[in-house]
Amino acid sequence: MANKQTAIEWLIQELGEYFPHEIGGIHLMVEKAKQMEKEHIMMAYNDGRINQGLKQNKNAGQYYNETYGK
């Protein structure tokens, strides 16, 4: 299965194409945004498991890594 691309990863790719010289200057902000997005995805996964009563062996970190390949 191919890994999915997050919105932040897509944005980085697009910005890199339009502003190749400036993208390095926003690296720290991009990394912070990626971490925030990862946390939101993991919280949503956990909320879904709890609300749906799913009993899966996989935790949110495993789900994220399998889905987004990180």
Secondary structure, DSSP 8 states (H G I E B T S, - for coil): ------HHHHHHHHHHHH-TTTGGGGHHHHHHHHHHHHHHHHHHHHHHHHHHT---S--HHHHHHHHH--
